[in-house]
Amino acid sequence: MDPNFTLTFLSCGGIFLLAFVAIGAFWFAERLRGTNAPRIGKSG
């Protein structure tokens, strides 16, 4: 296997996983804020 291919493949996989980690962090932060957090947009 070409070393450049391996490095590229691992880099893409790492970025993919980091995206899911970031989504999970935002989701967890929203859960911690609870229902009394200010809302953006229409209220009701």
mmCIF entry with sequence, helices, sheets and N, C-alpha, C, O atoms, coordinates in Angstrom:
data_MODEL
# 
_entry.id   MODEL 
# 
_entity.id                         1 
_entity.type                       polymer 
_entity.pdbx_number_of_molecules   1 
# 
_entity_poly.entity_id                      1 
_entity_poly.type                           'polypeptide(L)' 
_entity_poly.nstd_linkage                   no 
_entity_poly.nstd_monomer                   no 
_entity_poly.pdbx_seq_one_letter_code       MDPNFTLTFLSCGGIFLLAFVAIGAFWFAERLRGTNAPRIGKSG 
_entity_poly.pdbx_seq_one_letter_code_can   MDPNFTLTFLSCGGIFLLAFVAIGAFWFAERLRGTNAPRIGKSG 
_entity_poly.pdbx_strand_id                 A 
# 
loop_
_entity_poly_seq.entity_id 
_entity_poly_seq.num 
_entity_poly_seq.mon_id 
_entity_poly_seq.hetero 
1 1  MET n 
1 2  ASP n 
1 3  PRO n 
1 4  ASN n 
1 5  PHE n 
1 6  THR n 
1 7  LEU n 
1 8  THR n 
1 9  PHE n 
1 10 LEU n 
1 11 SER n 
1 12 CYS n 
1 13 GLY n 
1 14 GLY n 
1 15 ILE n 
1 16 PHE n 
1 17 LEU n 
1 18 LEU n 
1 19 ALA n 
1 20 PHE n 
1 21 VAL n 
1 22 ALA n 
1 23 ILE n 
1 24 GLY n 
1 25 ALA n 
1 26 PHE n 
1 27 TRP n 
1 28 PHE n 
1 29 ALA n 
1 30 GLU n 
1 31 ARG n 
1 32 LEU n 
1 33 ARG n 
1 34 GLY n 
1 35 THR n 
1 36 ASN n 
1 37 ALA n 
1 38 PRO n 
1 39 ARG n 
1 40 ILE n 
1 41 GLY n 
1 42 LYS n 
1 43 SER n 
1 44 GLY n 
# 
_struct_asym.id          A 
_struct_asym.entity_id   1 
# 
_struct_conf.conf_type_id            HELX_P 
_struct_conf.id                      HELX_P1 
_struct_conf.pdbx_PDB_helix_id       AA1 
_struct_conf.beg_label_comp_id       PRO 
_struct_conf.beg_label_asym_id       A 
_struct_conf.beg_label_seq_id        3 
_struct_conf.pdbx_beg_PDB_ins_code   ? 
_struct_conf.end_label_comp_id       ARG 
_struct_conf.end_label_asym_id       A 
_struct_conf.end_label_seq_id        33 
_struct_conf.pdbx_end_PDB_ins_code   ? 
_struct_conf.beg_auth_comp_id        PRO 
_struct_conf.beg_auth_asym_id        A 
_struct_conf.beg_auth_seq_id         3 
_struct_conf.end_auth_comp_id        ARG 
_struct_conf.end_auth_asym_id        A 
_struct_conf.end_auth_seq_id         33 
_struct_conf.pdbx_PDB_helix_class    1 
_struct_conf.details                 ? 
_struct_conf.pdbx_PDB_helix_length   31 
# 
_struct_conf_type.id          HELX_P 
_struct_conf_type.criteria    ? 
_struct_conf_type.reference   ? 
# 
loop_
_atom_site.group_PDB 
_atom_site.id 
_atom_site.type_symbol 
_atom_site.label_atom_id 
_atom_site.label_alt_id 
_atom_site.label_comp_id 
_atom_site.label_asym_id 
_atom_site.label_entity_id 
_atom_site.label_seq_id 
_atom_site.pdbx_PDB_ins_code 
_atom_site.Cartn_x 
_atom_site.Cartn_y 
_atom_site.Cartn_z 
_atom_site.occupancy 
_atom_site.B_iso_or_equiv 
_atom_site.pdbx_formal_charge 
_atom_site.auth_seq_id 
_atom_site.auth_comp_id 
_atom_site.auth_asym_id 
_atom_site.auth_atom_id 
_atom_site.pdbx_PDB_model_num 
ATOM 1   N N  . MET A 1 1  ? 0.844   -1.183 0.000  1.00 0.00 ? 1  MET A N  1 
ATOM 2   C CA . MET A 1 1  ? 0.000   0.000  0.000  1.00 0.00 ? 1  MET A CA 1 
ATOM 3   C C  . MET A 1 1  ? 0.887   1.244  0.000  1.00 0.00 ? 1  MET A C  1 
ATOM 4   O O  . MET A 1 1  ? 1.931   1.281  0.651  1.00 0.00 ? 1  MET A O  1 
ATOM 5   N N  . ASP A 1 2  ? 0.459   2.238  -0.727 1.00 0.00 ? 2  ASP A N  1 
ATOM 6   C CA . ASP A 1 2  ? 1.205   3.487  -0.837 1.00 0.00 ? 2  ASP A CA 1 
ATOM 7   C C  . ASP A 1 2  ? 1.116   4.255  0.484  1.00 0.00 ? 2  ASP A C  1 
ATOM 8   O O  . ASP A 1 2  ? 0.019   4.432  1.014  1.00 0.00 ? 2  ASP A O  1 
ATOM 9   N N  . PRO A 1 3  ? 2.257   4.717  1.030  1.00 0.00 ? 3  PRO A N  1 
ATOM 10  C CA . PRO A 1 3  ? 2.219   5.464  2.297  1.00 0.00 ? 3  PRO A CA 1 
ATOM 11  C C  . PRO A 1 3  ? 1.379   6.744  2.214  1.00 0.00 ? 3  PRO A C  1 
ATOM 12  O O  . PRO A 1 3  ? 0.745   7.133  3.195  1.00 0.00 ? 3  PRO A O  1 
ATOM 13  N N  . ASN A 1 4  ? 1.373   7.399  1.047  1.00 0.00 ? 4  ASN A N  1 
ATOM 14  C CA . ASN A 1 4  ? 0.563   8.609  0.918  1.00 0.00 ? 4  ASN A CA 1 
ATOM 15  C C  . ASN A 1 4  ? -0.928  8.280  0.997  1.00 0.00 ? 4  ASN A C  1 
ATOM 16  O O  . ASN A 1 4  ? -1.705  9.032  1.585  1.00 0.00 ? 4  ASN A O  1 
ATOM 17  N N  . PHE A 1 5  ? -1.320  7.157  0.403  1.00 0.00 ? 5  PHE A N  1 
ATOM 18  C CA . PHE A 1 5  ? -2.710  6.732  0.482  1.00 0.00 ? 5  PHE A CA 1 
ATOM 19  C C  . PHE A 1 5  ? -3.103  6.454  1.924  1.00 0.00 ? 5  PHE A C  1 
ATOM 20  O O  . PHE A 1 5  ? -4.179  6.858  2.364  1.00 0.00 ? 5  PHE A O  1 
ATOM 21  N N  . THR A 1 6  ? -2.248  5.773  2.654  1.00 0.00 ? 6  THR A N  1 
ATOM 22  C CA . THR A 1 6  ? -2.536  5.436  4.041  1.00 0.00 ? 6  THR A CA 1 
ATOM 23  C C  . THR A 1 6  ? -2.677  6.694  4.887  1.00 0.00 ? 6  THR A C  1 
ATOM 24  O O  . THR A 1 6  ? -3.604  6.797  5.690  1.00 0.00 ? 6  THR A O  1 
ATOM 25  N N  . LEU A 1 7  ? -1.779  7.640  4.717  1.00 0.00 ? 7  LEU A N  1 
ATOM 26  C CA . LEU A 1 7  ? -1.852  8.885  5.472  1.00 0.00 ? 7  LEU A CA 1 
ATOM 27  C C  . LEU A 1 7  ? -3.115  9.659  5.132  1.00 0.00 ? 7  LEU A C  1 
ATOM 28  O O  . LEU A 1 7  ? -3.771  10.197 6.024  1.00 0.00 ? 7  LEU A O  1 
ATOM 29  N N  . THR A 1 8  ? -3.459  9.721  3.865  1.00 0.00 ? 8  THR A N  1 
ATOM 30  C CA . THR A 1 8  ? -4.675  10.421 3.445  1.00 0.00 ? 8  THR A CA 1 
ATOM 31  C C  . THR A 1 8  ? -5.912  9.736  4.006  1.00 0.00 ? 8  THR A C  1 
ATOM 32  O O  . THR A 1 8  ? -6.823  10.400 4.500  1.00 0.00 ? 8  THR A O  1 
ATOM 33  N N  . PHE A 1 9  ? -5.946  8.417  3.931  1.00 0.00 ? 9  PHE A N  1 
ATOM 34  C CA . PHE A 1 9  ? -7.090  7.657  4.433  1.00 0.00 ? 9  PHE A CA 1 
ATOM 35  C C  . PHE A 1 9  ? -7.272  7.872  5.932  1.00 0.00 ? 9  PHE A C  1 
ATOM 36  O O  . PHE A 1 9  ? -8.394  8.078  6.394  1.00 0.00 ? 9  PHE A O  1 
ATOM 37  N N  . LEU A 1 10 ? -6.190  7.827  6.689  1.00 0.00 ? 10 LEU A N  1 
ATOM 38  C CA . LEU A 1 10 ? -6.273  8.038  8.134  1.00 0.00 ? 10 LEU A CA 1 
ATOM 39  C C  . LEU A 1 10 ? -6.666  9.470  8.471  1.00 0.00 ? 10 LEU A C  1 
ATOM 40  O O  . LEU A 1 10 ? -7.413  9.701  9.421  1.00 0.00 ? 10 LEU A O  1 
ATOM 41  N N  . SER A 1 11 ? -6.176  10.417 7.712  1.00 0.00 ? 11 SER A N  1 
ATOM 42  C CA . SER A 1 11 ? -6.535  11.814 7.949  1.00 0.00 ? 11 SER A CA 1 
ATOM 43  C C  . SER A 1 11 ? -8.025  12.045 7.708  1.00 0.00 ? 11 SER A C  1 
ATOM 44  O O  . SER A 1 11 ? -8.687  12.712 8.503  1.00 0.00 ? 11 SER A O  1 
ATOM 45  N N  . CYS A 1 12 ? -8.548  11.499 6.623  1.00 0.00 ? 12 CYS A N  1 
ATOM 46  C CA . CYS A 1 12 ? -9.976  11.642 6.340  1.00 0.00 ? 12 CYS A CA 1 
ATOM 47  C C  . CYS A 1 12 ? -10.819 10.966 7.424  1.00 0.00 ? 12 CYS A C  1 
ATOM 48  O O  . CYS A 1 12 ? -11.835 11.507 7.859  1.00 0.00 ? 12 CYS A O  1 
ATOM 49  N N  . GLY A 1 13 ? -10.395 9.805  7.846  1.00 0.00 ? 13 GLY A N  1 
ATOM 50  C CA . GLY A 1 13 ? -11.111 9.119  8.921  1.00 0.00 ? 13 GLY A CA 1 
ATOM 51  C C  . GLY A 1 13 ? -11.079 9.906  10.223 1.00 0.00 ? 13 GLY A C  1 
ATOM 52  O O  . GLY A 1 13 ? -12.075 9.956  10.945 1.00 0.00 ? 13 GLY A O  1 
ATOM 53  N N  . GLY A 1 14 ? -9.945  10.515 10.525 1.00 0.00 ? 14 GLY A N  1 
ATOM 54  C CA . GLY A 1 14 ? -9.840  11.319 11.736 1.00 0.00 ? 14 GLY A CA 1 
ATOM 55  C C  . GLY A 1 14 ? -10.728 12.548 11.692 1.00 0.00 ? 14 GLY A C  1 
ATOM 56  O O  . GLY A 1 14 ? -11.372 12.887 12.685 1.00 0.00 ? 14 GLY A O  1 
ATOM 57  N N  . ILE A 1 15 ? -10.769 13.216 10.550 1.00 0.00 ? 15 ILE A N  1 
ATOM 58  C CA . ILE A 1 15 ? -11.641 14.387 10.407 1.00 0.00 ? 15 ILE A CA 1 
ATOM 59  C C  . ILE A 1 15 ? -13.104 13.965 10.529 1.00 0.00 ? 15 ILE A C  1 
ATOM 60  O O  . ILE A 1 15 ? -13.896 14.664 11.161 1.00 0.00 ? 15 ILE A O  1 
ATOM 61  N N  . PHE A 1 16 ? -13.468 12.838 9.937  1.00 0.00 ? 16 PHE A N  1 
ATOM 62  C CA . PHE A 1 16 ? -14.824 12.317 10.023 1.00 0.00 ? 16 PHE A CA 1 
ATOM 63  C C  . PHE A 1 16 ? -15.209 12.064 11.478 1.00 0.00 ? 16 PHE A C  1 
ATOM 64  O O  . PHE A 1 16 ? -16.300 12.438 11.908 1.00 0.00 ? 16 PHE A O  1 
ATOM 65  N N  . LEU A 1 17 ? -14.321 11.433 12.231 1.00 0.00 ? 17 LEU A N  1 
ATOM 66  C CA . LEU A 1 17 ? -14.611 11.162 13.634 1.00 0.00 ? 17 LEU A CA 1 
ATOM 67  C C  . LEU A 1 17 ? -14.684 12.443 14.454 1.00 0.00 ? 17 LEU A C  1 
ATOM 68  O O  . LEU A 1 17 ? -15.524 12.561 15.346 1.00 0.00 ? 17 LEU A O  1 
ATOM 69  N N  . LEU A 1 18 ? -13.813 13.403 14.161 1.00 0.00 ? 18 LEU A N  1 
ATOM 70  C CA . LEU A 1 18 ? -13.854 14.672 14.886 1.00 0.00 ? 18 LEU A CA 1 
ATOM 71  C C  . LEU A 1 18 ? -15.163 15.420 14.645 1.00 0.00 ? 18 LEU A C  1 
ATOM 72  O O  . LEU A 1 18 ? -15.663 16.105 15.537 1.00 0.00 ? 18 LEU A O  1 
ATOM 73  N N  . ALA A 1 19 ? -15.713 15.292 13.449 1.00 0.00 ? 19 ALA A N  1 
ATOM 74  C CA . ALA A 1 19 ? -17.002 15.924 13.167 1.00 0.00 ? 19 ALA A CA 1 
ATOM 75  C C  . ALA A 1 19 ? -18.082 15.327 14.076 1.00 0.00 ? 19 ALA A C  1 
ATOM 76  O O  . ALA A 1 19 ? -18.903 16.066 14.620 1.00 0.00 ? 19 ALA A O  1 
ATOM 77  N N  . PHE A 1 20 ? -18.093 14.020 14.245 1.00 0.00 ? 20 PHE A N  1 
ATOM 78  C CA . PHE A 1 20 ? -19.082 13.407 15.121 1.00 0.00 ? 20 PHE A CA 1 
ATOM 79  C C  . PHE A 1 20 ? -18.839 13.774 16.579 1.00 0.00 ? 20 PHE A C  1 
ATOM 80  O O  . PHE A 1 20 ? -19.796 13.943 17.335 1.00 0.00 ? 20 PHE A O  1 
ATOM 81  N N  . VAL A 1 21 ? -17.594 13.900 16.986 1.00 0.00 ? 21 VAL A N  1 
ATOM 82  C CA . VAL A 1 21 ? -17.298 14.338 18.348 1.00 0.00 ? 21 VAL A CA 1 
ATOM 83  C C  . VAL A 1 21 ? -17.824 15.754 18.579 1.00 0.00 ? 21 VAL A C  1 
ATOM 84  O O  . VAL A 1 21 ? -18.388 16.040 19.635 1.00 0.00 ? 21 VAL A O  1 
ATOM 85  N N  . ALA A 1 22 ? -17.643 16.642 17.595 1.00 0.00 ? 22 ALA A N  1 
ATOM 86  C CA . ALA A 1 22 ? -18.135 18.010 17.723 1.00 0.00 ? 22 ALA A CA 1 
ATOM 87  C C  . ALA A 1 22 ? -19.663 18.033 17.806 1.00 0.00 ? 22 ALA A C  1 
ATOM 88  O O  . ALA A 1 22 ? -20.226 18.769 18.616 1.00 0.00 ? 22 ALA A O  1 
ATOM 89  N N  . ILE A 1 23 ? -20.334 17.235 16.978 1.00 0.00 ? 23 ILE A N  1 
ATOM 90  C CA . ILE A 1 23 ? -21.796 17.158 17.035 1.00 0.00 ? 23 ILE A CA 1 
ATOM 91  C C  . ILE A 1 23 ? -22.244 16.664 18.410 1.00 0.00 ? 23 ILE A C  1 
ATOM 92  O O  . ILE A 1 23 ? -23.187 17.201 18.990 1.00 0.00 ? 23 ILE A O  1 
ATOM 93  N N  . GLY A 1 24 ? -21.579 15.662 18.915 1.00 0.00 ? 24 GLY A N  1 
ATOM 94  C CA . GLY A 1 24 ? -21.911 15.143 20.243 1.00 0.00 ? 24 GLY A CA 1 
ATOM 95  C C  . GLY A 1 24 ? -21.679 16.165 21.341 1.00 0.00 ? 24 GLY A C  1 
ATOM 96  O O  . GLY A 1 24 ? -22.453 16.235 22.296 1.00 0.00 ? 24 GLY A O  1 
ATOM 97  N N  . ALA A 1 25 ? -20.631 16.953 21.219 1.00 0.00 ? 25 ALA A N  1 
ATOM 98  C CA . ALA A 1 25 ? -20.359 17.987 22.226 1.00 0.00 ? 25 ALA A CA 1 
ATOM 99  C C  . ALA A 1 25 ? -21.446 19.055 22.220 1.00 0.00 ? 25 ALA A C  1 
ATOM 100 O O  . ALA A 1 25 ? -21.892 19.488 23.283 1.00 0.00 ? 25 ALA A O  1 
ATOM 101 N N  . PHE A 1 26 ? -21.879 19.486 21.034 1.00 0.00 ? 26 PHE A N  1 
ATOM 102 C CA . PHE A 1 26 ? -22.956 20.470 20.961 1.00 0.00 ? 26 PHE A CA 1 
ATOM 103 C C  . PHE A 1 26 ? -24.256 19.899 21.508 1.00 0.00 ? 26 PHE A C  1 
ATOM 104 O O  . PHE A 1 26 ? -24.993 20.586 22.215 1.00 0.00 ? 26 PHE A O  1 
ATOM 105 N N  . TRP A 1 27 ? -24.538 18.642 21.182 1.00 0.00 ? 27 TRP A N  1 
ATOM 106 C CA . TRP A 1 27 ? -25.751 18.000 21.682 1.00 0.00 ? 27 TRP A CA 1 
ATOM 107 C C  . TRP A 1 27 ? -25.726 17.931 23.207 1.00 0.00 ? 27 TRP A C  1 
ATOM 108 O O  . TRP A 1 27 ? -26.729 18.216 23.862 1.00 0.00 ? 27 TRP A O  1 
ATOM 109 N N  . PHE A 1 28 ? -24.580 17.552 23.770 1.00 0.00 ? 28 PHE A N  1 
ATOM 110 C CA . PHE A 1 28 ? -24.446 17.436 25.215 1.00 0.00 ? 28 PHE A CA 1 
ATOM 111 C C  . PHE A 1 28 ? -24.586 18.801 25.887 1.00 0.00 ? 28 PHE A C  1 
ATOM 112 O O  . PHE A 1 28 ? -25.209 18.915 26.942 1.00 0.00 ? 28 PHE A O  1 
ATOM 113 N N  . ALA A 1 29 ? -24.008 19.837 25.275 1.00 0.00 ? 29 ALA A N  1 
ATOM 114 C CA . ALA A 1 29 ? -24.138 21.188 25.831 1.00 0.00 ? 29 ALA A CA 1 
ATOM 115 C C  . ALA A 1 29 ? -25.587 21.642 25.830 1.00 0.00 ? 29 ALA A C  1 
ATOM 116 O O  . ALA A 1 29 ? -26.034 22.283 26.781 1.00 0.00 ? 29 ALA A O  1 
ATOM 117 N N  . GLU A 1 30 ? -26.329 21.319 24.776 1.00 0.00 ? 30 GLU A N  1 
ATOM 118 C CA . GLU A 1 30 ? -27.748 21.675 24.729 1.00 0.00 ? 30 GLU A CA 1 
ATOM 119 C C  . GLU A 1 30 ? -28.533 20.918 25.793 1.00 0.00 ? 30 GLU A C  1 
ATOM 120 O O  . GLU A 1 30 ? -29.458 21.467 26.392 1.00 0.00 ? 30 GLU A O  1 
ATOM 121 N N  . ARG A 1 31 ? -28.176 19.681 26.027 1.00 0.00 ? 31 ARG A N  1 
ATOM 122 C CA . ARG A 1 31 ? -28.848 18.918 27.077 1.00 0.00 ? 31 ARG A CA 1 
ATOM 123 C C  . ARG A 1 31 ? -28.585 19.531 28.443 1.00 0.00 ? 31 ARG A C  1 
ATOM 124 O O  . ARG A 1 31 ? -29.480 19.570 29.288 1.00 0.00 ? 31 ARG A O  1 
ATOM 125 N N  . LEU A 1 32 ? -27.368 20.010 28.668 1.00 0.00 ? 32 LEU A N  1 
ATOM 126 C CA . LEU A 1 32 ? -27.026 20.611 29.962 1.00 0.00 ? 32 LEU A CA 1 
ATOM 127 C C  . LEU A 1 32 ? -27.758 21.931 30.179 1.00 0.00 ? 32 LEU A C  1 
ATOM 128 O O  . LEU A 1 32 ? -28.088 22.280 31.312 1.00 0.00 ? 32 LEU A O  1 
ATOM 129 N N  . ARG A 1 33 ? -28.010 22.662 29.101 1.00 0.00 ? 33 ARG A N  1 
ATOM 130 C CA . ARG A 1 33 ? -28.692 23.955 29.229 1.00 0.00 ? 33 ARG A CA 1 
ATOM 131 C C  . ARG A 1 33 ? -30.127 23.793 29.686 1.00 0.00 ? 33 ARG A C  1 
ATOM 132 O O  . ARG A 1 33 ? -30.651 24.657 30.388 1.00 0.00 ? 33 ARG A O  1 
ATOM 133 N N  . GLY A 1 34 ? -30.763 22.722 29.309 1.00 0.00 ? 34 GLY A N  1 
ATOM 134 C CA . GLY A 1 34 ? -32.114 22.448 29.760 1.00 0.00 ? 34 GLY A CA 1 
ATOM 135 C C  . GLY A 1 34 ? -33.165 23.211 28.982 1.00 0.00 ? 34 GLY A C  1 
ATOM 136 O O  . GLY A 1 34 ? -32.891 23.781 27.925 1.00 0.00 ? 34 GLY A O  1 
ATOM 137 N N  . THR A 1 35 ? -34.378 23.211 29.527 1.00 0.00 ? 35 THR A N  1 
ATOM 138 C CA . THR A 1 35 ? -35.508 23.817 28.836 1.00 0.00 ? 35 THR A CA 1 
ATOM 139 C C  . THR A 1 35 ? -35.638 25.311 29.097 1.00 0.00 ? 35 THR A C  1 
ATOM 140 O O  . THR A 1 35 ? -36.399 25.984 28.402 1.00 0.00 ? 35 THR A O  1 
ATOM 141 N N  . ASN A 1 36 ? -34.919 25.847 30.075 1.00 0.00 ? 36 ASN A N  1 
ATOM 142 C CA . ASN A 1 36 ? -35.042 27.272 30.384 1.00 0.00 ? 36 ASN A CA 1 
ATOM 143 C C  . ASN A 1 36 ? -34.040 28.124 29.597 1.00 0.00 ? 36 ASN A C  1 
ATOM 144 O O  . ASN A 1 36 ? -33.888 29.313 29.877 1.00 0.00 ? 36 ASN A O  1 
ATOM 145 N N  . ALA A 1 37 ? -33.371 27.536 28.637 1.00 0.00 ? 37 ALA A N  1 
ATOM 146 C CA . ALA A 1 37 ? -32.418 28.277 27.818 1.00 0.00 ? 37 ALA A CA 1 
ATOM 147 C C  . ALA A 1 37 ? -33.175 29.195 26.863 1.00 0.00 ? 37 ALA A C  1 
ATOM 148 O O  . ALA A 1 37 ? -34.272 28.856 26.421 1.00 0.00 ? 37 ALA A O  1 
ATOM 149 N N  . PRO A 1 38 ? -32.604 30.350 26.539 1.00 0.00 ? 38 PRO A N  1 
ATOM 150 C CA . PRO A 1 38 ? -33.285 31.248 25.597 1.00 0.00 ? 38 PRO A CA 1 
ATOM 151 C C  . PRO A 1 38 ? -33.404 30.605 24.212 1.00 0.00 ? 38 PRO A C  1 
ATOM 152 O O  . PRO A 1 38 ? -32.504 29.898 23.760 1.00 0.00 ? 38 PRO A O  1 
ATOM 153 N N  . ARG A 1 39 ? -34.517 30.865 23.563 1.00 0.00 ? 39 ARG A N  1 
ATOM 154 C CA . ARG A 1 39 ? -34.784 30.305 22.226 1.00 0.00 ? 39 ARG A CA 1 
ATOM 155 C C  . ARG A 1 39 ? -34.603 31.371 21.175 1.00 0.00 ? 39 ARG A C  1 
ATOM 156 O O  . ARG A 1 39 ? -34.857 32.550 21.421 1.00 0.00 ? 39 ARG A O  1 
ATOM 157 N N  . ILE A 1 40 ? -34.166 30.958 20.012 1.00 0.00 ? 40 ILE A N  1 
ATOM 158 C CA . ILE A 1 40 ? -34.020 31.861 18.881 1.00 0.00 ? 40 ILE A CA 1 
ATOM 159 C C  . ILE A 1 40 ? -35.177 31.597 17.931 1.00 0.00 ? 40 ILE A C  1 
ATOM 160 O O  . ILE A 1 40 ? -35.467 30.446 17.605 1.00 0.00 ? 40 ILE A O  1 
ATOM 161 N N  . GLY A 1 41 ? -35.830 32.648 17.490 1.00 0.00 ? 41 GLY A N  1 
ATOM 162 C CA . GLY A 1 41 ? -36.927 32.484 16.525 1.00 0.00 ? 41 GLY A CA 1 
ATOM 163 C C  . GLY A 1 41 ? -38.272 32.672 17.185 1.00 0.00 ? 41 GLY A C  1 
ATOM 164 O O  . GLY A 1 41 ? -38.396 33.369 18.193 1.00 0.00 ? 41 GLY A O  1 
ATOM 165 N N  . LYS A 1 42 ? -39.286 32.038 16.602 1.00 0.00 ? 42 LYS A N  1 
ATOM 166 C CA . LYS A 1 42 ? -40.645 32.180 17.115 1.00 0.00 ? 42 LYS A CA 1 
ATOM 167 C C  . LYS A 1 42 ? -40.770 31.539 18.486 1.00 0.00 ? 42 LYS A C  1 
ATOM 168 O O  . LYS A 1 42 ? -40.229 30.461 18.736 1.00 0.00 ? 42 LYS A O  1 
ATOM 169 N N  . SER A 1 43 ? -41.484 32.213 19.361 1.00 0.00 ? 43 SER A N  1 
ATOM 170 C CA . SER A 1 43 ? -41.754 31.631 20.669 1.00 0.00 ? 43 SER A CA 1 
ATOM 171 C C  . SER A 1 43 ? -43.219 31.231 20.714 1.00 0.00 ? 43 SER A C  1 
ATOM 172 O O  . SER A 1 43 ? -44.107 32.016 20.382 1.00 0.00 ? 43 SER A O  1 
ATOM 173 N N  . GLY A 1 44 ? -43.448 30.013 21.124 1.00 0.00 ? 44 GLY A N  1 
ATOM 174 C CA . GLY A 1 44 ? -44.828 29.602 21.193 1.00 0.00 ? 44 GLY A CA 1 
ATOM 175 C C  . GLY A 1 44 ? -45.035 28.263 20.747 1.00 0.00 ? 44 GLY A C  1 
ATOM 176 O O  . GLY A 1 44 ? -46.167 27.778 20.752 1.00 0.00 ? 44 GLY A O  1 
# 
